[in-house]
């Protein structure tokens, strides 16, 4: 999380907007929605409130913080359900590196 927060602090408003635009592309959005639809809801919800607040303190872009929180919840749901996919692996690896995933290129 610290890598991600440090990375967020270095990004300008225009760079954050560019990330949001890339995430809104059809290929990324379709992959995200497909993964979300394929993973069953866990018995208990993943609490993203603290994550959102922590990330919001690093940047004033609440939209990107909301996307990141949703991604982390999706990764959590996948782990609970033992769901594996290239897209989930991509999300997880990006966050482990402190980066915000925004460009999905499938091998299919």
WOBEL-V193623 format. One record per residue. N is the residue number from 1. RES is the residue in three letters. PSI is psi in degrees with one decimal (none if undefined). OMEGA is omega as a letter, one per 40 degrees, with the letter a starting at -180 (NA if undefined). Layout:
N,RES,PSI,OMEGA
N,RES,PSI,OMEGA
This chain:
1,UNK,-36.8,a
2,UNK,-39.7,i
3,UNK,-43.6,a
4,UNK,-45.8,a
5,UNK,-44.4,i
6,UNK,-39.9,i
7,UNK,-45.1,i
8,UNK,-39.4,a
9,UNK,-22.5,a
10,UNK,-12.1,a
11,UNK,136.5,i
12,UNK,168.3,i
13,UNK,-41.0,a
14,UNK,-35.5,i
15,UNK,-39.5,i
16,UNK,-40.4,i
17,UNK,-38.4,i
18,UNK,-41.6,i
19,UNK,-44.8,i
20,UNK,-42.5,i
21,UNK,-42.3,i
22,UNK,-39.6,i
23,UNK,-26.9,i
24,UNK,-1.7,i
25,UNK,153.7,a
26,UNK,-43.4,a
27,UNK,-41.7,i
28,UNK,-47.9,a
29,UNK,-41.3,i
30,UNK,-43.1,i
31,UNK,-41.7,a
32,UNK,-48.0,a
33,UNK,-36.9,i
34,UNK,-43.5,i
35,UNK,-44.8,a
36,UNK,-41.7,a
37,UNK,-29.0,a
38,UNK,-18.2,a
39,UNK,124.6,i
40,UNK,151.8,i
41,UNK,132.8,i
42,UNK,164.9,a
43,UNK,-35.1,i
44,UNK,141.3,a
45,UNK,147.9,i
46,UNK,124.4,a
47,UNK,110.3,a
48,UNK,-2.5,a
49,UNK,-49.0,a
50,UNK,-37.7,i
51,UNK,-47.6,i
52,UNK,-45.3,a
53,UNK,-45.7,i
54,UNK,-45.4,a
55,UNK,-36.7,i
56,UNK,-29.4,i
57,UNK,-23.5,a
58,UNK,-21.8,a
59,UNK,156.9,i
60,UNK,8.5,i
61,UNK,89.1,a
62,UNK,-27.1,i
63,UNK,-45.0,i
64,UNK,-35.7,i
65,UNK,-36.8,i
66,UNK,-42.9,i
67,UNK,-44.8,a
68,UNK,-44.9,i
69,UNK,-43.3,i
70,UNK,-40.1,i
71,UNK,-45.8,a
72,UNK,-34.4,i
73,UNK,-40.9,i
74,UNK,-43.1,i
75,UNK,-43.1,i
76,UNK,-46.7,i
77,UNK,-40.8,a
78,UNK,-41.4,i
79,UNK,-45.0,a
80,UNK,-38.8,a
81,UNK,0.1,a
82,UNK,38.1,a
83,UNK,128.5,a
84,UNK,136.7,i
85,UNK,157.2,i
86,UNK,-38.7,a
87,UNK,-45.9,i
88,UNK,-41.3,i
89,UNK,-40.7,i
90,UNK,-46.3,i
91,UNK,-49.7,a
92,UNK,-44.8,a
93,UNK,-41.5,i
94,UNK,-47.9,a
95,UNK,-35.8,i
96,UNK,-32.3,i
97,UNK,-3.4,a
98,UNK,17.0,a
99,UNK,159.7,i
100,UNK,116.6,a
101,UNK,133.3,a
102,UNK,-7.3,a
103,UNK,105.8,a
104,UNK,128.1,i
105,UNK,109.0,a
106,UNK,151.6,i
107,UNK,0.0,a
108,UNK,none,NA
